[in-house]
Amino acid sequence: MARIILVNEMKYQYRADGKRLFGRALPLFVAATALLGLTTAACGGDDDGPGGGRPLVLAATVQVEALARVVAGEDAEVTTVLKAGVDPHDYELTAGDRKAVERATVILRNGVGLDGYLDSAITGKETRAKTFVVTEGIPLRVVDGEADPHVWQNPLNVKVMVENTADALSAKDPGSEAGYRDRAAAYLQRLDEVDREIAALMESIPPANRKMVTNHDAFGYFIERYGLEFVGAVIPSLSTQAEPSAKDIAALQDLVRREGVKAIFAESSLDPKVATQLAKDTGVKIVDDLYGDSLGEPGSGAETVDGMLLANARKIAGALK
Ligand SMILES: [Zn+2]
């Protein structure tokens, strides 16, 4: 089956093996297009803008940025709106971010309601970038009617993000497609390894201890993937913007005691005050530096998505044993 990828109003047709038909195989492309009843725009040059033809990629979140860097290699320039340690749920664009949006030729978004801060900048007429949502195709968890945006907490979802990133960069920059596809393929293997390593770490936790209390509901995909049990969250929401009431906290204290929870997990990008107090009041351990919405600082080993997933898994296994 051939796929159609829309690139700046032009439709390129791909064979199942990823080779582009456009160009040398133009007659075949036109015939196939006619057969499929599709319309094509005139063949025009893609506006690559400044940067000597290398795509200028703007990633909406740190996870999307890290994956884009892996796939881009030297073939594209990658920048991000968010930095490590910044909470995406309440982010507001700076003037510098708006400039970056204007400069970009490709924008990669997480979507699922997480990076709404980009909306106002992208709808403007000045935006020339093609925008891709790299989480497309991932089966979403739904909590209280809301889709969970924290898809990167499951390495299998990350694989979909990597493939979508390779599709996006290849569509924008077909000349470097082989490089994008090769680097993506190598990282897909790495993610399979990480998945197996995490599964083994979780297996090392006594089954009765595989219970998670987190700061906000950011680890649902991880918990589902590795058969853990989600007992509750200090901020009982997919967003960090909700406030727990005294009643919520009291109910969670009861749950922690009743369920024999071994540790409370807070996150590197959130104030751990309430979670720390909960751990103190219930006499359990506190881990206050899981990567929920963010990645580690450069050099921490958790600045990559695979490194972040393993770092979290080691901390979880260590605290629940
Ligand atoms: Zn979050």
Residues whose N, C-alpha, C, O or C-beta is under 5 A from the ligand:
A	BS01	ZN	A218 L238 D293
